[in-house]
Amino acid sequence: MNNFLKVLFLLLSVNTTALHAVSFTADAVQIRGENISHAKMYWLDGNVRFEYTEDGVPMAQIFDNKNDKVIWLDNENKFYLEKDMPDSEKVVAGSGAYKKGNKTIDPCKQFADAECVFLKRTKMNGRDADKWLITLNNNGNDFHIFQWIDVQYKNILRQENSDGSGLSVEIKDNQNVNARKVRKLTLIAFSATGNQKKAIQWYDNELNIVVKQEYQSDIVDELRNIKIGKVGKKLFSIPGDYALFDTALDAAIETSTDQSPLQEQIVYKDQVLDAQAANE
């Protein structure tokens, strides 16, 4: 479940500047062959909360982008865990990147310690595009990336890396998914040896986020029943009567004379920590 939530959060982390002031809820669904996972999602000002059930226990996971924290809540036993959010999971919001309109955007706002040079406005895959040269530091060596960025939507239309790999994207407008107006992106990733992998993404035109992603025919991530409206700030904080899990366990060790409940708590702690490690 934690990997499922991480995948969905990373999808939401793309193109979020226009979305920063929007709040909404949705049903998050992940399909992996015959395995289907569900979670309720809440979005507010760049922060995301997922509610789900893990082994019969109601849980929540919060991506607190304001404070760069990831929080797990056990809503049955009133425990919580907290860790720093990795840089790769942070939402870039309010930076000026990926705003709608005709303005040229700087792709360096999406890369740490990169150098970017705007080359020209041109055509790519039948659409107006801005071509950029991006230079990254790869263990002391320059790694060059050419990007063609769609003028209208700010999606990448093509990327060519100095190692011969890259990405090509075609955009199809005026599509609908779950009664939402979207654009369909067909992505072809290619390696230096010519191997290719295909994926499809549907971007919500109002929210400017991926609301559905499909790889092959049986790997799907999707947001359904999107409802734009007020979302309470308290959903993204730790309730005052919740105890840090390690503290609660220490108290149980000091007071418990029954080893069975204690062992259950230790096993539970191991499961939570394993899930935390898997999410890193």
C-alpha positions as a Markdown table, in Angstrom:
| # | Residue | x | y | z |
|---|---|---|---|---|
| 1 | Met | 0.0 | 0.0 | 0.0 |
| 2 | Asn | 2.8 | 2.5 | 0.8 |
| 3 | Asn | 4.4 | 2.0 | -2.6 |
| 4 | Phe | 0.9 | 2.6 | -4.1 |
| 5 | Leu | 0.6 | 5.9 | -2.3 |
| 6 | Lys | 4.1 | 7.0 | -3.2 |
| 7 | Val | 3.4 | 6.3 | -6.9 |
| 8 | Leu | 0.2 | 8.4 | -6.7 |
| 9 | Phe | 1.9 | 11.2 | -4.9 |
| 10 | Leu | 4.7 | 11.4 | -7.4 |
| 11 | Leu | 2.1 | 11.7 | -10.2 |
| 12 | Leu | 0.5 | 14.6 | -8.3 |
| 13 | Ser | 4.0 | 16.2 | -7.9 |
| 14 | Val | 4.1 | 17.1 | -11.6 |
| 15 | Asn | 2.8 | 20.4 | -12.9 |
| 16 | Thr | 1.4 | 21.6 | -9.6 |
| 17 | Thr | 2.0 | 25.3 | -9.7 |
| 18 | Ala | -1.5 | 26.1 | -11.1 |
| 19 | Leu | -3.0 | 23.6 | -8.6 |
| 20 | His | -1.4 | 25.1 | -5.5 |
| 21 | Ala | -4.4 | 27.0 | -4.4 |
| 22 | Val | -7.0 | 24.3 | -5.3 |
| 23 | Ser | -8.5 | 21.8 | -2.9 |
| 24 | Phe | -10.2 | 18.6 | -3.9 |
| 25 | Thr | -11.0 | 15.0 | -3.0 |
| 26 | Ala | -10.8 | 11.9 | -5.1 |
| 27 | Asp | -10.9 | 8.1 | -5.0 |
| 28 | Ala | -7.4 | 6.8 | -5.8 |
| 29 | Val | -7.3 | 3.4 | -7.5 |
| 30 | Gln | -4.3 | 1.3 | -8.5 |
| 31 | Ile | -4.6 | -1.8 | -10.7 |
| 32 | Arg | -1.9 | -4.4 | -11.0 |
| 33 | Gly | -3.3 | -7.3 | -12.9 |
| 34 | Glu | -5.9 | -8.9 | -10.7 |
| 35 | Asn | -4.8 | -6.9 | -7.6 |
| 36 | Ile | -6.8 | -3.7 | -7.0 |
| 37 | Ser | -6.0 | -1.1 | -4.2 |
| 38 | His | -8.2 | 1.8 | -3.1 |
| 39 | Ala | -7.6 | 4.9 | -1.0 |
| 40 | Lys | -9.4 | 8.2 | -0.4 |
| 41 | Met | -7.3 | 11.2 | -1.3 |
| 42 | Tyr | -7.5 | 14.8 | 0.0 |
| 43 | Trp | -5.5 | 17.7 | -1.6 |
| 44 | Leu | -5.0 | 21.1 | 0.0 |
| 45 | Asp | -2.4 | 23.7 | -1.0 |
| 46 | Gly | 0.2 | 21.1 | -2.1 |
| 47 | Asn | -0.4 | 18.8 | 0.8 |
| 48 | Val | -1.9 | 15.3 | 0.2 |
| 49 | Arg | -3.6 | 12.9 | 2.6 |
| 50 | Phe | -4.5 | 9.3 | 1.7 |
| 51 | Glu | -6.9 | 7.2 | 3.9 |
| 52 | Tyr | -6.9 | 3.4 | 3.5 |
| 53 | Thr | -7.2 | 0.1 | 5.4 |
| 54 | Glu | -4.1 | -2.0 | 6.2 |
| 55 | Asp | -4.8 | -5.5 | 7.6 |
| 56 | Gly | -8.1 | -4.3 | 8.9 |
| 57 | Val | -6.7 | -1.2 | 10.6 |
| 58 | Pro | -7.8 | 2.3 | 9.3 |
| 59 | Met | -4.7 | 4.2 | 8.4 |
| 60 | Ala | -3.7 | 7.6 | 6.9 |
| 61 | Gln | -0.6 | 8.8 | 5.2 |
| 62 | Ile | 0.1 | 12.5 | 4.9 |
| 63 | Phe | 2.6 | 14.2 | 2.6 |
| 64 | Asp | 3.1 | 17.5 | 4.3 |
| 65 | Asn | 4.8 | 19.5 | 1.6 |
| 66 | Lys | 4.9 | 22.7 | 3.7 |
| 67 | Asn | 7.0 | 21.2 | 6.4 |
| 68 | Asp | 8.7 | 18.5 | 4.2 |
| 69 | Lys | 7.4 | 15.6 | 6.3 |
| 70 | Val | 5.7 | 12.3 | 5.6 |
| 71 | Ile | 3.3 | 11.2 | 8.4 |
| 72 | Trp | 1.6 | 7.8 | 9.1 |
| 73 | Leu | -1.4 | 7.7 | 11.3 |
| 74 | Asp | -2.9 | 4.6 | 12.9 |
| 75 | Asn | -6.4 | 5.8 | 13.4 |
| 76 | Glu | -7.5 | 2.8 | 15.5 |
| 77 | Asn | -4.7 | 2.7 | 18.1 |
| 78 | Lys | -4.0 | 6.5 | 17.8 |
| 79 | Phe | -0.3 | 6.1 | 17.0 |
| 80 | Tyr | 1.8 | 8.1 | 14.5 |
| 81 | Leu | 5.1 | 7.9 | 12.8 |
| 82 | Glu | 6.9 | 10.8 | 11.0 |
| 83 | Lys | 10.0 | 11.2 | 8.8 |
| 84 | Asp | 11.6 | 13.8 | 6.6 |
| 85 | Met | 10.3 | 13.9 | 3.0 |
| 86 | Pro | 12.9 | 13.0 | 0.4 |
| 87 | Asp | 13.7 | 15.7 | -2.1 |
| 88 | Ser | 12.4 | 13.5 | -4.9 |
| 89 | Glu | 8.9 | 13.6 | -3.4 |
| 90 | Lys | 8.6 | 17.3 | -2.7 |
| 91 | Val | 6.0 | 19.3 | -4.7 |
| 92 | Val | 7.5 | 22.2 | -6.6 |
| 93 | Ala | 4.8 | 24.9 | -6.1 |
| 94 | Gly | 4.8 | 28.7 | -6.5 |
| 95 | Ser | 8.1 | 28.6 | -8.5 |
| 96 | Gly | 6.8 | 30.1 | -11.7 |
| 97 | Ala | 7.4 | 26.9 | -13.6 |
| 98 | Tyr | 4.7 | 25.2 | -15.7 |
| 99 | Lys | 2.2 | 28.0 | -15.7 |
| 100 | Lys | -0.4 | 28.0 | -18.5 |
| 101 | Gly | 0.1 | 30.5 | -21.3 |
| 102 | Asn | 2.5 | 31.5 | -24.0 |
| 103 | Lys | 5.3 | 32.5 | -21.6 |
| 104 | Thr | 8.6 | 30.6 | -21.9 |
| 105 | Ile | 9.3 | 28.6 | -18.7 |
| 106 | Asp | 12.7 | 27.6 | -17.2 |
| 107 | Pro | 13.1 | 23.8 | -16.9 |
| 108 | Cys | 15.9 | 24.3 | -14.4 |
| 109 | Lys | 13.2 | 25.0 | -11.8 |
| 110 | Gln | 12.5 | 21.2 | -11.9 |
| 111 | Phe | 16.2 | 20.2 | -11.6 |
| 112 | Ala | 18.5 | 20.8 | -8.7 |
| 113 | Asp | 21.9 | 22.4 | -9.5 |
| 114 | Ala | 21.3 | 22.4 | -13.2 |
| 115 | Glu | 22.3 | 25.0 | -15.9 |
| 116 | Cys | 19.7 | 25.7 | -18.6 |
| 117 | Val | 20.0 | 27.6 | -21.9 |
| 118 | Phe | 17.0 | 28.6 | -24.0 |
| 119 | Leu | 17.8 | 27.8 | -27.6 |
| 120 | Lys | 14.7 | 28.7 | -29.7 |
| 121 | Arg | 11.0 | 28.3 | -30.3 |
| 122 | Thr | 10.3 | 25.6 | -32.8 |
| 123 | Lys | 7.9 | 22.8 | -33.7 |
| 124 | Met | 7.9 | 19.3 | -32.2 |
| 125 | Asn | 5.4 | 16.5 | -32.9 |
| 126 | Gly | 3.1 | 19.0 | -34.6 |
| 127 | Arg | 3.0 | 21.5 | -31.7 |
| 128 | Asp | 4.7 | 24.8 | -30.8 |
| 129 | Ala | 7.6 | 24.0 | -28.5 |
| 130 | Asp | 10.5 | 25.7 | -26.6 |
| 131 | Lys | 13.8 | 24.0 | -27.0 |
| 132 | Trp | 16.2 | 24.0 | -24.1 |
| 133 | Leu | 19.7 | 22.7 | -23.3 |
| 134 | Ile | 20.0 | 21.4 | -19.7 |
| 135 | Thr | 23.4 | 20.5 | -18.2 |
| 136 | Leu | 23.6 | 18.4 | -15.1 |
| 137 | Asn | 26.6 | 17.3 | -13.0 |
| 138 | Asn | 27.0 | 13.5 | -13.2 |
| 139 | Asn | 29.8 | 12.5 | -10.8 |
| 140 | Gly | 31.9 | 15.5 | -12.0 |
| 141 | Asn | 31.0 | 15.1 | -15.6 |
| 142 | Asp | 28.5 | 17.1 | -17.7 |
| 143 | Phe | 25.4 | 15.3 | -18.6 |
| 144 | His | 23.5 | 17.1 | -21.4 |
| 145 | Ile | 19.7 | 17.0 | -22.0 |
| 146 | Phe | 17.8 | 18.6 | -24.9 |
| 147 | Gln | 14.2 | 19.2 | -24.0 |
| 148 | Trp | 11.3 | 20.4 | -26.2 |
| 149 | Ile | 8.5 | 21.8 | -24.0 |
| 150 | Asp | 5.0 | 22.3 | -25.2 |
| 151 | Val | 4.2 | 26.0 | -25.3 |
| 152 | Gln | 0.5 | 25.6 | -24.4 |
| 153 | Tyr | 0.6 | 22.9 | -21.7 |
| 154 | Lys | 4.2 | 23.0 | -20.6 |
| 155 | Asn | 4.5 | 19.2 | -20.9 |
| 156 | Ile | 7.7 | 17.7 | -22.3 |
| 157 | Leu | 7.2 | 16.8 | -26.0 |
| 158 | Arg | 10.7 | 15.3 | -26.5 |
| 159 | Gln | 13.8 | 14.7 | -24.5 |
| 160 | Glu | 17.2 | 13.6 | -25.8 |
| 161 | Asn | 19.9 | 12.6 | -23.3 |
| 162 | Ser | 23.6 | 12.6 | -24.0 |
| 163 | Asp | 23.8 | 8.8 | -23.4 |
| 164 | Gly | 21.4 | 8.2 | -26.4 |
| 165 | Ser | 18.3 | 7.6 | -24.4 |
| 166 | Gly | 15.2 | 9.8 | -24.4 |
| 167 | Leu | 11.5 | 10.3 | -24.5 |
| 168 | Ser | 9.0 | 11.3 | -27.2 |
| 169 | Val | 5.5 | 12.5 | -26.3 |
| 170 | Glu | 2.4 | 13.0 | -28.5 |
| 171 | Ile | -0.6 | 15.1 | -27.1 |
| 172 | Lys | -4.2 | 14.6 | -28.1 |
| 173 | Asp | -6.6 | 17.3 | -27.0 |
| 174 | Asn | -10.3 | 17.2 | -26.2 |
| 175 | Gln | -10.5 | 13.9 | -24.4 |
| 176 | Asn | -12.7 | 12.8 | -21.4 |
| 177 | Val | -11.9 | 10.6 | -18.4 |
| 178 | Asn | -14.5 | 10.0 | -15.7 |
| 179 | Ala | -16.5 | 13.0 | -16.9 |
| 180 | Arg | -13.4 | 15.3 | -16.7 |
| 181 | Lys | -11.9 | 17.2 | -19.6 |
| 182 | Val | -8.4 | 15.9 | -20.2 |
| 183 | Arg | -5.6 | 15.7 | -22.7 |
| 184 | Lys | -4.0 | 12.3 | -23.6 |
| 185 | Leu | -0.3 | 11.9 | -23.7 |
| 186 | Thr | 1.3 | 8.9 | -25.3 |
| 187 | Leu | 4.9 | 8.5 | -24.1 |
| 188 | Ile | 7.5 | 6.5 | -25.8 |
| 189 | Ala | 10.7 | 6.1 | -23.7 |
| 190 | Phe | 13.7 | 4.8 | -25.7 |
| 191 | Ser | 17.1 | 3.5 | -24.6 |
| 192 | Ala | 20.5 | 4.0 | -26.4 |
| 193 | Thr | 20.2 | 0.5 | -27.8 |
| 194 | Gly | 16.8 | 1.2 | -29.4 |
| 195 | Asn | 14.5 | -0.6 | -26.8 |
| 196 | Gln | 11.2 | 1.2 | -26.3 |
| 197 | Lys | 8.6 | 1.3 | -23.6 |
| 198 | Lys | 5.2 | 2.9 | -23.9 |
| 199 | Ala | 2.9 | 4.5 | -21.4 |
| 200 | Ile | -0.2 | 6.7 | -21.6 |
| 201 | Gln | -1.1 | 9.6 | -19.3 |
| 202 | Trp | -4.3 | 11.6 | -19.1 |
| 203 | Tyr | -3.8 | 15.2 | -17.7 |
| 204 | Asp | -6.8 | 17.0 | -16.2 |
| 205 | Asn | -7.1 | 20.3 | -18.0 |
| 206 | Glu | -8.4 | 22.2 | -14.9 |
| 207 | Leu | -6.2 | 20.7 | -12.3 |
| 208 | Asn | -3.2 | 20.2 | -14.6 |
| 209 | Ile | -2.2 | 16.9 | -13.0 |
| 210 | Val | -2.2 | 13.3 | -14.1 |
| 211 | Val | -5.6 | 11.7 | -13.3 |
| 212 | Lys | -4.9 | 8.4 | -15.0 |
| 213 | Gln | -1.8 | 6.5 | -16.1 |
| 214 | Glu | -1.6 | 3.2 | -17.9 |
| 215 | Tyr | 1.4 | 1.0 | -18.6 |
| 216 | Gln | 0.7 | -2.1 | -20.7 |
| 217 | Ser | -2.9 | -3.2 | -20.2 |
| 218 | Asp | -3.0 | -4.2 | -16.6 |
| 219 | Ile | -1.0 | -1.5 | -14.8 |
| 220 | Val | -3.2 | 1.5 | -14.1 |
| 221 | Asp | -3.1 | 4.4 | -11.6 |
| 222 | Glu | -6.2 | 6.5 | -11.5 |
| 223 | Leu | -8.1 | 9.3 | -9.6 |
| 224 | Arg | -11.8 | 8.9 | -9.8 |
| 225 | Asn | -14.8 | 10.9 | -8.5 |
| 226 | Ile | -12.8 | 14.1 | -8.3 |
| 227 | Lys | -14.7 | 16.8 | -6.3 |
| 228 | Ile | -13.3 | 20.3 | -6.1 |
| 229 | Gly | -14.3 | 21.9 | -2.8 |
| 230 | Lys | -13.1 | 22.9 | 0.7 |
| 231 | Val | -10.8 | 20.5 | 2.5 |
| 232 | Gly | -10.1 | 21.0 | 6.2 |
| 233 | Lys | -6.6 | 21.9 | 7.3 |
| 234 | Lys | -6.8 | 19.5 | 10.3 |
| 235 | Leu | -6.7 | 16.5 | 8.0 |
| 236 | Phe | -3.0 | 17.3 | 7.4 |
| 237 | Ser | -1.8 | 17.5 | 11.0 |
| 238 | Ile | -1.2 | 15.0 | 13.8 |
| 239 | Pro | -4.2 | 14.8 | 16.2 |
| 240 | Gly | -3.3 | 16.0 | 19.7 |
| 241 | Asp | -4.3 | 12.7 | 21.4 |
| 242 | Tyr | -2.1 | 10.5 | 19.1 |
| 243 | Ala | 1.2 | 9.2 | 20.6 |
| 244 | Leu | 4.5 | 8.8 | 18.7 |
| 245 | Phe | 4.7 | 5.0 | 18.2 |
| 246 | Asp | 8.1 | 4.5 | 19.9 |
| 247 | Thr | 6.9 | 6.4 | 23.0 |
| 248 | Ala | 3.7 | 4.4 | 23.2 |
| 249 | Leu | 5.7 | 1.1 | 22.9 |
| 250 | Asp | 8.1 | 2.1 | 25.6 |
| 251 | Ala | 5.2 | 2.8 | 27.9 |
| 252 | Ala | 3.6 | -0.5 | 27.2 |
| 253 | Ile | 6.9 | -2.3 | 27.9 |
| 254 | Glu | 7.1 | -0.7 | 31.4 |
| 255 | Thr | 3.5 | -1.4 | 32.4 |
| 256 | Ser | 2.6 | -4.7 | 30.6 |
| 257 | Thr | 2.6 | -8.1 | 32.5 |
| 258 | Asp | 1.0 | -9.9 | 29.6 |
| 259 | Gln | 3.6 | -10.8 | 26.9 |
| 260 | Ser | 1.0 | -11.6 | 24.2 |
| 261 | Pro | -0.3 | -8.0 | 23.7 |
| 262 | Leu | 3.2 | -6.7 | 24.0 |
| 263 | Gln | 4.5 | -9.1 | 21.3 |
| 264 | Glu | 1.6 | -8.0 | 19.1 |
| 265 | Gln | 2.8 | -4.4 | 19.5 |
| 266 | Ile | 6.4 | -5.3 | 18.7 |
| 267 | Val | 5.3 | -7.2 | 15.6 |
| 268 | Tyr | 3.1 | -4.2 | 14.6 |
| 269 | Lys | 6.0 | -1.8 | 15.1 |
| 270 | Asp | 8.2 | -4.0 | 12.8 |
| 271 | Gln | 5.5 | -4.0 | 10.1 |
| 272 | Val | 5.2 | -0.2 | 10.3 |
| 273 | Leu | 9.0 | 0.3 | 10.2 |
| 274 | Asp | 9.2 | -2.1 | 7.3 |
| 275 | Ala | 6.6 | -0.1 | 5.4 |
| 276 | Gln | 8.5 | 3.1 | 6.2 |
| 277 | Ala | 11.7 | 1.6 | 4.8 |
| 278 | Ala | 10.0 | 0.3 | 1.7 |
| 279 | Asn | 8.7 | 3.9 | 1.1 |
| 280 | Glu | 12.2 | 5.4 | 1.1 |
